[in-house]
Amino acid sequence: MAWASGGIYLMLAIVLVRLYWVSLVQGPELRAKSQERLIERHTIEAKRGDIYSADGMTLATTKPVYKVHFDAVTVDAEIFANEVDELGAKLATINTKYSASGWAAYLREQREKKRRYIPLASKLNFSELQRMRQYPILKRGQNRGGIIVEEDLQRIQMATNIKMRTIGYDLEGASAGLEGYYSEYLKGKPGSRLKQKIAGGDWKPIDDPEAVEPVDGFDVYTTIDTRIQDVAQQSLLTQLKKYKADHGCAVVMEVATGKIVAMANLGRNEDSTYSELRNYAVWEATEPGSTMKLLSTMALLESGKVDTNARVDTENGVIKVYDRKVRDSRRGGYGVISLRRAFEVSSNTGIVKLVNENFEDDPEDFIDFMYSRKFNEKTGVSIKGESAPTIPKPSDDNWSGVTLPWVAYGYSIAFTPLQLLTMYNAVANDGVMVQPQVVDRIMDHGRTVEQFETKVLNPAICSKETNDKLKALLEGVVENGTATNLKNGKMKLAGKTGTCQLNYWVEGSQDYQSSFAGYFPAENPKYSCVVVVSKPVKQLGYYGNIVAGPVFKAIADEVYSQMPQEAKVVDAKLLAINEVPTGSIPRIDQAFQKNYVPSFKGLDAREVLQAVGPHNIKVSMKGTGHVMSQSPAVGTPLNTVTEIKLTLR
């Protein structure tokens, strides 16, 4: 029995020695090999849908970028030896980490170490990847050339010079703007595939018959017009720089539909440059100042208490309400004037006295008027981060005897620029208040997934009689009031200036907010616009007409130039000259400018494309050679034409 016990002890000792040898001596190597054999299923990100403008420009897209690795072990020894120097020379042109000889030496070293996932290049575009696929060794593909290609997705904004907060940012910042609001549509459905963990903690894709391909996200088509967006951004930027303002925004909306065709938001950085730091138009709710007088006047007229010819004494330009003073910007005031004139010159004392005299005993009537029109509600625009308006109530603890008069001229009340624009747009739209809309439709490879229609928030914010009077008042501001500097020889503008002191409770504060809200053309409104500039340097200028107003005018001028003009009588001699088939592009430009169809006779296809290139004109061509006939005829009013058809022979 002793020999049996000895045998058992001997076997136990051998096992212990073996365990010691495996765990401490061979363990690290075995663990490394086991890690190399670790296989897991990894998620493949889906291509995020694109975001487009109304005029067909790509505003945001997911750009594929590629990284390339090299499996040095899978390459035949003779091929590797013969071509590694050439490969090194090529790699040095695309990745300067090593010289040509350095790359060749590095690859030889990695092959000796039996490395199967050697990084060669990253962030390649498709054309760079295609060139790399033709490099020595790599041109044989993955199985014989060792090339391993992986695709990454990079979110970028396009079409505009300044990143648009309205659109939102990359995947990490997709909680903002449209990227965030429509993320469920845009993000798509991820796929999956098996990957093997290799040395260095990297994961190498392997053959996977059960791989699931990702499904692309839907595309979002916005209402943004990049041409109007660019002029809004640039004109806003010009004024911000000129007056060294802290930040500002400009929004342009189609009156009938509520479609937002431009939304610019710019804030000043520490280095005094400007970029889209926040969506001020949607997020920043502030006291509006004198632009509030539109709503105060609406309440006065709709209540029937006064008419536009009602007289009010502005006294000496200063009135006292309890222990507070209300001042006009004009020293000495305006004397006794009508409500119409008080509105045109933006008299604080005039509007405050009329509101206070007519609603002082029943301030609830004035405030209820605002609530019943839904001015206290968010617009519901499909952009994340909209702040709620603030309209005080007499039942509030902080309501006092000065609250009503202060609200009357735009203090103790707050709206975002977009909410203010929605109200002004309603007046332009004959009293119909529509929801601001920034997305037109959702598409999936040409198929409409969802179409967004105009949503009416309030079918009538006031009577037609009142609305017509308000339109006349807004037009009077530009023609005879505080915004005469914005008069436009091309068309009439309508709107209201606003100048609001910020932080007025801080002694010595010189912070102001300049604004202008209105629409154009005044006689037949097509677009409404609001411009707000915050904290311009007071010494340089701070009134709404000179700081914010010029942005409105620049936008109106640009939009007007894009609108179809009425057909003019075309001079017969001009037509005869244009009919000569000289292929003169200046003559075709002249015809387009004068709003009639020019002659394309005698031009070839290249010349036609060159001629129509600068103009937004749809032209179709049939045949080859030179233009022999066209439809419609020369001289047809251009604004009645949707397409010009040319026959070439």
GIHURA-V656908 format. One record per pair of residues at least 12 apart in sequence whose ideal C-beta (glycine too) atoms are under 10 Angstrom apart, sorted by sequence separation. I is the first residue (numbers start at 1). GAP is how many residues later the second one is. If there is no record, write none. Layout:
BEGIN
I;GAP
I;GAP
END
This chain:
BEGIN
48;12
49;12
50;12
72;12
75;12
88;12
89;12
91;12
92;12
106;12
120;12
133;12
135;12
157;12
165;12
166;12
167;12
168;12
171;12
174;12
193;12
194;12
236;12
250;12
251;12
252;12
264;12
265;12
266;12
316;12
317;12
338;12
339;12
342;12
376;12
377;12
392;12
400;12
422;12
439;12
440;12
483;12
485;12
500;12
501;12
517;12
518;12
532;12
536;12
578;12
587;12
588;12
600;12
609;12
631;12
632;12
48;13
49;13
87;13
88;13
90;13
91;13
107;13
155;13
156;13
157;13
164;13
166;13
168;13
174;13
193;13
194;13
195;13
236;13
237;13
250;13
251;13
263;13
265;13
267;13
315;13
317;13
318;13
334;13
337;13
376;13
399;13
422;13
439;13
440;13
479;13
482;13
483;13
499;13
500;13
516;13
517;13
518;13
531;13
574;13
577;13
578;13
585;13
598;13
608;13
631;13
632;13
47;14
48;14
86;14
88;14
89;14
133;14
155;14
156;14
163;14
164;14
168;14
193;14
194;14
236;14
249;14
250;14
251;14
265;14
266;14
314;14
317;14
318;14
319;14
328;14
333;14
336;14
375;14
376;14
377;14
392;14
398;14
422;14
438;14
478;14
479;14
482;14
483;14
499;14
500;14
516;14
517;14
533;14
584;14
598;14
605;14
630;14
631;14
47;15
85;15
88;15
89;15
91;15
120;15
132;15
155;15
168;15
171;15
193;15
194;15
235;15
249;15
250;15
265;15
316;15
317;15
318;15
330;15
333;15
334;15
339;15
374;15
376;15
392;15
421;15
437;15
478;15
479;15
481;15
482;15
498;15
499;15
500;15
515;15
516;15
517;15
532;15
533;15
584;15
588;15
630;15
631;15
46;16
47;16
85;16
87;16
88;16
91;16
133;16
154;16
155;16
171;16
192;16
194;16
248;16
249;16
250;16
263;16
264;16
265;16
314;16
316;16
317;16
329;16
330;16
333;16
334;16
375;16
391;16
437;16
477;16
478;16
481;16
482;16
498;16
499;16
515;16
516;16
531;16
532;16
533;16
574;16
575;16
578;16
605;16
629;16
630;16
631;16
45;17
47;17
70;17
87;17
88;17
103;17
132;17
153;17
154;17
155;17
193;17
194;17
232;17
233;17
248;17
249;17
263;17
264;17
265;17
315;17
316;17
317;17
328;17
329;17
330;17
333;17
376;17
419;17
435;17
437;17
475;17
477;17
478;17
482;17
497;17
498;17
499;17
514;17
515;17
516;17
531;17
574;17
582;17
583;17
604;17
629;17
630;17
85;18
86;18
88;18
120;18
129;18
153;18
155;18
168;18
192;18
193;18
232;18
247;18
248;18
249;18
263;18
265;18
314;18
315;18
317;18
328;18
329;18
330;18
418;18
437;18
475;18
476;18
477;18
478;18
497;18
498;18
514;18
515;18
530;18
531;18
533;18
578;18
581;18
583;18
585;18
605;18
608;18
628;18
629;18
84;19
85;19
88;19
155;19
192;19
193;19
231;19
232;19
247;19
248;19
263;19
265;19
314;19
315;19
316;19
328;19
329;19
330;19
370;19
435;19
436;19
474;19
475;19
477;19
478;19
496;19
497;19
498;19
513;19
514;19
515;19
531;19
532;19
578;19
579;19
580;19
581;19
582;19
583;19
584;19
588;19
592;19
598;19
600;19
605;19
607;19
608;19
627;19
628;19
629;19
84;20
85;20
87;20
88;20
129;20
191;20
192;20
193;20
232;20
246;20
247;20
248;20
313;20
314;20
315;20
328;20
371;20
392;20
418;20
434;20
435;20
474;20
475;20
477;20
495;20
496;20
497;20
513;20
514;20
531;20
574;20
578;20
579;20
581;20
582;20
583;20
588;20
591;20
592;20
597;20
604;20
605;20
607;20
626;20
627;20
628;20
629;20
70;21
83;21
84;21
191;21
192;21
193;21
229;21
231;21
245;21
246;21
247;21
260;21
313;21
314;21
315;21
326;21
327;21
328;21
370;21
391;21
392;21
434;21
435;21
436;21
473;21
474;21
495;21
496;21
497;21
512;21
513;21
514;21
530;21
531;21
570;21
575;21
578;21
580;21
581;21
582;21
583;21
600;21
604;21
605;21
617;21
627;21
628;21
84;22
85;22
97;22
129;22
157;22
190;22
191;22
192;22
228;22
245;22
246;22
312;22
313;22
314;22
326;22
327;22
328;22
370;22
371;22
390;22
391;22
392;22
432;22
434;22
435;22
472;22
474;22
495;22
496;22
512;22
513;22
514;22
529;22
530;22
531;22
574;22
577;22
579;22
580;22
581;22
585;22
588;22
589;22
592;22
593;22
604;22
605;22
608;22
625;22
626;22
627;22
68;23
84;23
85;23
97;23
189;23
190;23
191;23
229;23
245;23
312;23
313;23
314;23
326;23
370;23
390;23
391;23
433;23
434;23
471;23
473;23
493;23
494;23
495;23
511;23
512;23
513;23
529;23
531;23
571;23
575;23
576;23
578;23
579;23
584;23
585;23
588;23
589;23
592;23
603;23
604;23
615;23
618;23
620;23
621;23
622;23
623;23
625;23
626;23
84;24
95;24
97;24
155;24
189;24
190;24
191;24
228;24
244;24
312;24
313;24
325;24
326;24
328;24
367;24
389;24
390;24
391;24
432;24
433;24
434;24
470;24
494;24
495;24
511;24
512;24
529;24
531;24
570;24
575;24
583;24
587;24
588;24
591;24
592;24
602;24
603;24
617;24
618;24
619;24
620;24
621;24
622;24
623;24
624;24
625;24
95;25
124;25
126;25
189;25
190;25
241;25
311;25
312;25
326;25
367;25
368;25
389;25
390;25
432;25
433;25
434;25
493;25
494;25
495;25
510;25
511;25
512;25
570;25
571;25
583;25
585;25
586;25
589;25
592;25
601;25
602;25
617;25
618;25
619;25
620;25
621;25
622;25
623;25
624;25
68;26
94;26
95;26
120;26
188;26
189;26
236;26
240;26
248;26
311;26
312;26
326;26
367;26
368;26
388;26
389;26
432;26
433;26
470;26
493;26
494;26
512;26
529;26
568;26
570;26
585;26
588;26
589;26
600;26
601;26
602;26
617;26
618;26
619;26
620;26
621;26
622;26
623;26
68;27
80;27
81;27
84;27
94;27
95;27
120;27
124;27
188;27
189;27
225;27
237;27
239;27
240;27
241;27
247;27
249;27
310;27
311;27
312;27
314;27
326;27
367;27
387;27
388;27
389;27
429;27
431;27
432;27
433;27
493;27
494;27
495;27
510;27
511;27
514;27
517;27
529;27
567;27
568;27
569;27
570;27
583;27
584;27
585;27
588;27
600;27
601;27
617;27
618;27
619;27
620;27
621;27
622;27
80;28
118;28
120;28
122;28
124;28
188;28
189;28
224;28
236;28
240;28
244;28
246;28
310;28
311;28
314;28
321;28
366;28
367;28
387;28
388;28
431;28
432;28
433;28
492;28
493;28
494;28
510;28
514;28
516;28
527;28
565;28
567;28
568;28
583;28
585;28
599;28
600;28
601;28
91;29
95;29
117;29
119;29
123;29
187;29
188;29
225;29
232;29
233;29
235;29
236;29
237;29
245;29
247;29
249;29
251;29
309;29
310;29
312;29
319;29
363;29
364;29
365;29
367;29
387;29
431;29
432;29
491;29
492;29
493;29
494;29
509;29
510;29
512;29
513;29
514;29
515;29
516;29
527;29
565;29
566;29
567;29
585;29
588;29
600;29
601;29
81;30
90;30
91;30
94;30
107;30
116;30
118;30
122;30
186;30
187;30
188;30
223;30
232;30
233;30
234;30
236;30
247;30
249;30
250;30
251;30
308;30
309;30
310;30
311;30
312;30
317;30
318;30
319;30
326;30
363;30
364;30
386;30
389;30
426;30
430;30
431;30
486;30
490;30
491;30
492;30
512;30
514;30
516;30
529;30
565;30
600;30
80;31
117;31
123;31
155;31
186;31
187;31
223;31
229;31
231;31
232;31
233;31
241;31
247;31
249;31
250;31
251;31
307;31
308;31
309;31
311;31
314;31
317;31
318;31
319;31
321;31
363;31
364;31
385;31
387;31
388;31
389;31
426;31
430;31
431;31
490;31
491;31
492;31
494;31
511;31
512;31
513;31
514;31
516;31
517;31
518;31
564;31
599;31
75;32
116;32
185;32
186;32
228;32
229;32
230;32
232;32
233;32
241;32
248;32
249;32
306;32
307;32
308;32
309;32
310;32
317;32
321;32
362;32
367;32
386;32
387;32
426;32
429;32
431;32
486;32
488;32
491;32
492;32
498;32
500;32
502;32
503;32
510;32
512;32
514;32
515;32
516;32
520;32
527;32
598;32
612;32
87;33
184;33
185;33
186;33
228;33
229;33
231;33
232;33
233;33
241;33
247;33
248;33
249;33
306;33
307;33
308;33
314;33
316;33
319;33
386;33
426;33
431;33
483;33
488;33
491;33
495;33
498;33
502;33
514;33
515;33
516;33
519;33
520;33
526;33
527;33
597;33
601;33
77;34
94;34
183;34
184;34
185;34
186;34
223;34
225;34
227;34
228;34
229;34
230;34
240;34
249;34
308;34
314;34
315;34
319;34
426;34
427;34
430;34
482;34
488;34
494;34
495;34
498;34
500;34
513;34
514;34
515;34
516;34
518;34
526;34
597;34
599;34
600;34
72;35
111;35
182;35
185;35
223;35
224;35
225;35
226;35
227;35
228;35
229;35
249;35
308;35
312;35
314;35
315;35
321;35
381;35
383;35
422;35
423;35
426;35
427;35
431;35
432;35
483;35
491;35
495;35
512;35
513;35
514;35
516;35
517;35
520;35
521;35
597;35
599;35
72;36
75;36
182;36
223;36
224;36
225;36
226;36
228;36
237;36
313;36
314;36
363;36
367;36
422;36
426;36
431;36
493;36
495;36
516;36
520;36
527;36
596;36
597;36
598;36
599;36
608;36
70;37
72;37
73;37
94;37
95;37
222;37
223;37
224;37
225;37
237;37
247;37
312;37
313;37
314;37
319;37
367;37
370;37
376;37
379;37
381;37
430;37
431;37
501;37
514;37
515;37
516;37
519;37
520;37
526;37
596;37
597;37
598;37
72;38
73;38
93;38
94;38
182;38
222;38
223;38
224;38
236;38
237;38
301;38
312;38
314;38
315;38
363;38
366;38
375;38
378;38
381;38
423;38
429;38
430;38
478;38
518;38
521;38
596;38
597;38
608;38
71;39
72;39
107;39
181;39
222;39
223;39
224;39
290;39
300;39
311;39
312;39
314;39
321;39
376;39
379;39
422;39
427;39
428;39
431;39
477;39
520;39
521;39
596;39
597;39
70;40
71;40
72;40
73;40
182;40
223;40
310;40
312;40
313;40
363;40
367;40
375;40
378;40
379;40
427;40
478;40
520;40
596;40
597;40
598;40
608;40
70;41
72;41
73;41
90;41
91;41
94;41
179;41
222;41
233;41
312;41
360;41
363;41
366;41
378;41
381;41
426;41
427;41
430;41
477;41
501;41
595;41
596;41
597;41
605;41
72;42
73;42
74;42
90;42
93;42
178;42
297;42
312;42
362;42
363;42
366;42
377;42
379;42
380;42
428;42
478;42
500;42
521;42
595;42
596;42
72;43
73;43
233;43
297;43
300;43
311;43
370;43
376;43
379;43
427;43
428;43
474;43
475;43
479;43
499;43
520;43
583;43
591;43
595;43
596;43
597;43
603;43
605;43
71;44
72;44
73;44
90;44
91;44
178;44
310;44
360;44
363;44
375;44
378;44
379;44
426;44
427;44
474;44
475;44
478;44
499;44
500;44
583;44
591;44
594;44
595;44
596;44
597;44
600;44
604;44
70;45
71;45
72;45
73;45
90;45
91;45
150;45
297;45
312;45
356;45
359;45
360;45
375;45
377;45
474;45
498;45
499;45
581;45
593;45
595;45
596;45
601;45
603;45
69;46
70;46
71;46
72;46
89;46
90;46
178;46
297;46
356;46
359;46
367;46
424;46
427;46
428;46
476;46
497;46
498;46
499;46
581;46
592;46
595;46
598;46
600;46
69;47
70;47
71;47
88;47
89;47
90;47
91;47
296;47
375;47
427;47
475;47
497;47
498;47
499;47
581;47
591;47
597;47
69;48
70;48
87;48
88;48
90;48
306;48
310;48
356;48
359;48
374;48
375;48
471;48
474;48
475;48
496;48
497;48
499;48
600;48
69;49
70;49
86;49
87;49
293;49
294;49
305;49
306;49
355;49
356;49
359;49
374;49
495;49
497;49
499;49
68;50
69;50
70;50
86;50
87;50
293;50
305;50
352;50
355;50
373;50
386;50
424;50
472;50
495;50
497;50
498;50
68;51
69;51
70;51
85;51
86;51
87;51
300;51
306;51
375;51
471;51
474;51
497;51
498;51
67;52
68;52
69;52
83;52
84;52
87;52
305;52
306;52
352;52
353;52
355;52
356;52
471;52
497;52
67;53
68;53
69;53
83;53
84;53
150;53
167;53
290;53
293;53
305;53
352;53
355;53
370;53
373;53
382;53
383;53
495;53
67;54
68;54
82;54
83;54
150;54
293;54
297;54
300;54
304;54
305;54
351;54
352;54
354;54
355;54
379;54
381;54
382;54
471;54
495;54
562;54
66;55
67;55
82;55
83;55
150;55
167;55
291;55
293;55
296;55
300;55
303;55
352;55
353;55
379;55
380;55
381;55
382;55
383;55
497;55
579;55
66;56
67;56
68;56
80;56
83;56
148;56
149;56
166;56
290;56
296;56
299;56
303;56
349;56
352;56
379;56
380;56
381;56
382;56
383;56
493;56
578;56
579;56
65;57
66;57
67;57
79;57
80;57
83;57
148;57
167;57
289;57
290;57
293;57
297;57
300;57
348;57
351;57
352;57
378;57
379;57
380;57
381;57
382;57
495;57
578;57
65;58
66;58
79;58
87;58
164;58
166;58
290;58
293;58
296;58
297;58
300;58
351;58
373;58
375;58
379;58
381;58
495;58
575;58
576;58
65;59
66;59
289;59
292;59
293;59
296;59
299;59
300;59
303;59
350;59
351;59
374;59
486;59
493;59
575;59
64;60
65;60
66;60
68;60
164;60
299;60
305;60
348;60
349;60
373;60
483;60
485;60
486;60
493;60
575;60
64;61
65;61
68;61
76;61
79;61
153;61
290;61
348;61
482;61
483;61
484;61
485;61
495;61
574;61
63;62
64;62
66;62
67;62
75;62
83;62
164;62
293;62
303;62
347;62
348;62
482;62
483;62
63;63
65;63
66;63
75;63
142;63
166;63
296;63
303;63
346;63
348;63
482;63
483;63
486;63
493;63
572;63
65;64
66;64
68;64
76;64
160;64
481;64
482;64
485;64
486;64
493;64
570;64
571;64
64;65
68;65
72;65
75;65
79;65
142;65
159;65
164;65
483;65
485;65
488;65
491;65
570;65
66;66
74;66
79;66
80;66
160;66
299;66
300;66
303;66
428;66
483;66
486;66
487;66
490;66
491;66
569;66
570;66
68;67
70;67
79;67
159;67
162;67
299;67
302;67
427;67
428;67
478;67
482;67
486;67
490;67
493;67
570;67
70;68
74;68
75;68
76;68
158;68
162;68
299;68
477;68
485;68
488;68
491;68
567;68
569;68
74;69
75;69
76;69
160;69
161;69
164;69
299;69
300;69
483;69
488;69
491;69
567;69
568;69
68;70
74;70
75;70
76;70
159;70
160;70
296;70
299;70
382;70
424;70
483;70
486;70
490;70
567;70
71;71
74;71
75;71
159;71
162;71
295;71
298;71
299;71
302;71
424;71
478;71
490;71
566;71
567;71
71;72
74;72
75;72
161;72
162;72
298;72
424;72
488;72
491;72
565;72
567;72
73;73
74;73
160;73
161;73
296;73
564;73
565;73
566;73
567;73
71;74
72;74
74;74
162;74
295;74
296;74
299;74
478;74
564;74
565;74
70;75
71;75
162;75
295;75
298;75
380;75
478;75
490;75
564;75
70;76
71;76
161;76
324;76
326;76
379;76
420;76
563;76
564;76
69;77
70;77
71;77
298;77
324;77
380;77
69;78
70;78
295;78
322;78
323;78
324;78
379;78
420;78
68;79
69;79
117;79
322;79
323;79
326;79
36;80
68;80
69;80
116;80
117;80
295;80
321;80
322;80
326;80
377;80
36;81
67;81
68;81
69;81
117;81
119;81
321;81
324;81
377;81
67;82
68;82
116;82
117;82
118;82
324;82
326;82
66;83
67;83
115;83
116;83
117;83
119;83
321;83
322;83
326;83
374;83
375;83
66;84
67;84
115;84
118;84
165;84
321;84
373;84
374;84
65;85
66;85
67;85
114;85
115;85
117;85
166;85
321;85
326;85
373;85
65;86
66;86
113;86
116;86
117;86
177;86
319;86
372;86
375;86
64;87
65;87
117;87
373;87
374;87
64;88
65;88
116;88
373;88
410;88
63;89
64;89
65;89
372;89
373;89
409;89
410;89
411;89
63;90
64;90
410;90
411;90
427;90
428;90
429;90
62;91
63;91
409;91
427;91
428;91
62;92
63;92
369;92
425;92
427;92
428;92
61;93
62;93
63;93
285;93
369;93
411;93
424;93
425;93
61;94
62;94
166;94
423;94
424;94
425;94
428;94
60;95
61;95
63;95
420;95
424;95
430;95
60;96
61;96
166;96
167;96
282;96
295;96
421;96
428;96
429;96
60;97
61;97
166;97
282;97
420;97
421;97
428;97
58;98
59;98
60;98
61;98
164;98
165;98
166;98
417;98
421;98
427;98
428;98
58;99
59;99
60;99
164;99
165;99
166;99
177;99
282;99
428;99
429;99
58;100
59;100
164;100
165;100
176;100
281;100
283;100
417;100
425;100
428;100
57;101
58;101
59;101
164;101
165;101
282;101
283;101
284;101
285;101
286;101
288;101
424;101
427;101
57;102
162;102
165;102
176;102
177;102
281;102
282;102
283;102
285;102
425;102
426;102
56;103
57;103
60;103
162;103
176;103
282;103
283;103
284;103
285;103
287;103
410;103
425;103
47;104
55;104
60;104
160;104
162;104
279;104
282;104
283;104
285;104
286;104
424;104
425;104
48;105
53;105
59;105
177;105
279;105
281;105
282;105
285;105
410;105
423;105
424;105
425;105
44;106
45;106
47;106
51;106
53;106
279;106
422;106
424;106
44;107
45;107
46;107
48;107
51;107
52;107
53;107
59;107
60;107
169;107
278;107
279;107
421;107
423;107
45;108
50;108
51;108
59;108
60;108
62;108
300;108
421;108
422;108
44;109
59;109
60;109
62;109
167;109
299;109
421;109
60;110
165;110
166;110
420;110
421;110
165;111
168;111
296;111
297;111
419;111
421;111
162;112
163;112
164;112
165;112
295;112
296;112
418;112
420;112
51;113
162;113
163;113
165;113
166;113
295;113
296;113
417;113
53;114
162;114
165;114
296;114
416;114
417;114
418;114
51;115
164;115
165;115
166;115
292;115
293;115
295;115
415;115
417;115
51;116
160;116
165;116
166;116
292;116
293;116
294;116
416;116
51;117
60;117
165;117
292;117
293;117
60;118
165;118
263;118
291;118
292;118
295;118
59;119
60;119
287;119
290;119
291;119
292;119
263;120
287;120
289;120
290;120
295;120
258;121
260;121
288;121
289;121
292;121
48;122
260;122
287;122
288;122
289;122
292;122
48;123
258;123
260;123
287;123
288;123
292;123
62;124
286;124
287;124
291;124
287;125
288;125
295;125
298;125
45;126
48;126
51;126
60;126
62;126
287;126
288;126
291;126
294;126
343;126
51;127
71;127
286;127
287;127
288;127
343;127
51;128
285;128
286;128
287;128
288;128
292;128
295;128
298;128
69;129
285;129
286;129
288;129
291;129
294;129
295;129
298;129
340;129
343;129
344;129
284;130
285;130
286;130
291;130
294;130
339;130
343;130
344;130
48;131
51;131
284;131
285;131
286;131
288;131
292;131
342;131
343;131
344;131
345;131
346;131
284;132
285;132
288;132
291;132
295;132
340;132
341;132
344;132
345;132
49;133
69;133
71;133
283;133
284;133
285;133
291;133
294;133
298;133
340;133
343;133
344;133
49;134
282;134
283;134
284;134
285;134
286;134
339;134
343;134
344;134
48;135
51;135
69;135
281;135
282;135
283;135
285;135
288;135
341;135
344;135
345;135
346;135
347;135
49;136
50;136
69;136
280;136
281;136
282;136
340;136
344;136
345;136
346;136
48;137
49;137
279;137
280;137
281;137
282;137
344;137
345;137
346;137
48;138
49;138
279;138
280;138
281;138
343;138
344;138
47;139
48;139
49;139
279;139
281;139
341;139
342;139
343;139
344;139
46;140
47;140
48;140
281;140
340;140
341;140
344;140
46;141
47;141
340;141
45;142
46;142
45;143
46;143
46;144
45;145
46;145
44;146
45;146
43;147
44;147
42;148
43;148
44;148
42;149
43;149
44;149
42;150
43;150
346;150
41;151
42;151
44;151
346;151
348;151
41;152
42;152
265;152
344;152
345;152
346;152
41;153
42;153
329;153
343;153
346;153
40;154
41;154
62;154
263;154
282;154
39;155
40;155
62;155
263;155
281;155
39;156
40;156
282;156
38;157
39;157
40;157
38;158
39;158
61;158
260;158
308;158
37;159
38;159
302;159
304;159
36;160
37;160
38;160
60;160
222;160
302;160
35;161
36;161
37;161
42;161
44;161
58;161
59;161
260;161
301;161
302;161
308;161
35;162
36;162
59;162
60;162
220;162
301;162
304;162
307;162
308;162
34;163
35;163
36;163
40;163
42;163
59;163
258;163
298;163
299;163
302;163
303;163
35;164
39;164
258;164
298;164
301;164
302;164
308;164
38;165
39;165
56;165
57;165
59;165
251;165
253;165
298;165
301;165
302;165
308;165
33;166
35;166
42;166
50;166
251;166
295;166
300;166
301;166
32;167
39;167
41;167
44;167
46;167
47;167
49;167
50;167
52;167
54;167
57;167
59;167
249;167
250;167
251;167
258;167
295;167
299;167
302;167
36;168
44;168
46;168
47;168
48;168
49;168
50;168
51;168
52;168
53;168
54;168
57;168
58;168
249;168
253;168
258;168
298;168
301;168
302;168
308;168
39;169
41;169
43;169
44;169
45;169
46;169
47;169
48;169
49;169
50;169
51;169
52;169
53;169
54;169
55;169
57;169
248;169
249;169
251;169
252;169
253;169
255;169
256;169
297;169
298;169
301;169
41;170
44;170
46;170
47;170
48;170
49;170
50;170
51;170
52;170
53;170
54;170
55;170
56;170
57;170
59;170
251;170
255;170
329;170
41;171
43;171
46;171
48;171
49;171
50;171
51;171
53;171
54;171
55;171
250;171
251;171
253;171
254;171
255;171
258;171
298;171
52;172
53;172
54;172
55;172
57;172
253;172
255;172
256;172
257;172
297;172
298;172
301;172
51;173
53;173
54;173
55;173
255;173
256;173
263;173
297;173
52;174
53;174
54;174
55;174
251;174
255;174
256;174
258;174
53;175
54;175
253;175
254;175
255;175
258;175
259;175
263;175
295;175
298;175
53;176
253;176
256;176
258;176
260;176
294;176
297;176
255;177
257;177
258;177
259;177
260;177
261;177
297;177
256;178
257;178
258;178
259;178
260;178
255;179
257;179
258;179
259;179
260;179
294;179
254;180
257;180
258;180
259;180
293;180
294;180
253;181
259;181
254;182
253;183
254;183
257;183
294;183
253;184
293;184
251;185
253;185
251;187
290;187
290;192
259;193
259;195
257;196
258;196
257;197
258;197
346;197
256;198
257;198
258;198
346;198
258;199
297;199
346;199
54;200
181;200
182;200
254;200
181;201
182;201
183;201
294;201
181;202
182;202
294;202
180;203
181;203
293;203
178;204
180;204
181;204
291;204
292;204
293;204
294;204
54;205
177;205
178;205
179;205
180;205
291;205
293;205
54;206
55;206
177;206
178;206
290;206
291;206
292;206
54;207
176;207
177;207
289;207
290;207
291;207
53;208
176;208
177;208
288;208
289;208
290;208
291;208
292;208
175;209
176;209
289;209
290;209
291;209
175;210
288;210
289;210
290;210
287;211
289;211
288;212
289;212
223;213
287;213
289;213
223;214
224;214
286;214
287;214
329;214
166;215
168;215
222;215
223;215
224;215
287;215
167;216
168;216
222;216
223;216
224;216
286;216
166;217
222;217
223;217
287;217
165;218
220;218
221;218
222;218
223;218
220;219
221;219
222;219
165;220
220;220
221;220
220;221
221;221
219;222
220;222
221;222
291;222
218;223
219;223
220;223
289;223
294;223
218;224
219;224
289;224
291;224
294;224
217;225
218;225
219;225
288;225
289;225
290;225
291;225
218;226
219;226
287;226
289;226
291;226
217;227
218;227
219;227
221;227
286;227
288;227
290;227
291;227
216;228
215;229
216;229
218;229
220;229
223;229
284;229
286;229
288;229
219;230
220;230
221;230
218;231
221;231
218;232
291;239
291;241
288;242
289;243
288;244
286;246
284;248
286;248
281;249
281;250
284;250
281;251
280;252
290;253
291;253
185;254
280;254
290;254
289;255
182;256
186;256
246;256
181;257
182;257
185;257
291;257
181;258
185;258
185;259
178;260
182;260
177;261
178;261
185;264
255;264
185;265
246;265
248;265
255;265
262;265
248;266
249;266
250;266
251;266
253;266
261;266
268;266
245;267
246;267
248;267
252;267
262;267
264;267
265;267
266;267
267;267
268;267
182;268
245;268
252;268
259;268
261;268
243;269
245;269
255;269
256;269
255;270
256;270
258;270
167;271
243;271
254;271
255;271
256;271
166;272
254;272
255;272
254;273
255;273
253;274
254;274
239;275
252;275
253;275
252;276
253;276
251;277
252;277
253;277
251;278
252;278
250;279
251;279
252;279
250;280
251;280
249;281
250;281
251;281
249;282
250;282
248;283
249;283
250;283
248;284
249;284
247;285
248;285
249;285
247;286
248;286
246;287
247;287
248;287
264;287
245;288
246;288
247;288
248;288
245;289
246;289
243;290
245;290
246;290
242;291
244;291
245;291
246;291
264;291
239;292
243;292
244;292
245;292
240;293
243;293
244;293
262;293
239;294
240;294
242;294
243;294
261;294
236;295
242;295
243;295
244;295
245;295
235;296
236;296
240;296
243;296
244;296
245;296
262;296
232;297
236;297
239;297
243;297
245;297
262;297
242;298
243;298
250;298
261;298
228;299
232;299
242;299
243;299
248;299
249;299
248;300
252;300
228;301
250;301
239;302
245;302
249;302
250;302
243;303
245;303
248;303
252;303
242;304
243;304
250;304
251;304
252;304
242;305
243;305
250;305
252;306
239;307
240;307
252;307
239;308
242;308
239;309
239;310
239;311
240;311
236;312
238;312
239;312
238;313
236;314
237;314
235;315
236;315
239;315
235;316
238;316
234;317
235;317
235;318
236;318
232;319
235;319
236;319
231;320
232;320
234;320
235;320
232;322
235;322
231;323
232;323
235;323
231;324
234;324
231;325
231;326
232;326
228;327
231;327
232;327
230;328
231;328
228;330
231;330
227;331
228;331
231;331
227;332
225;334
227;334
228;334
227;335
225;337
54;386
53;387
51;388
52;388
52;389
227;389
52;391
49;393
50;393
49;394
49;395
55;507
55;561
END
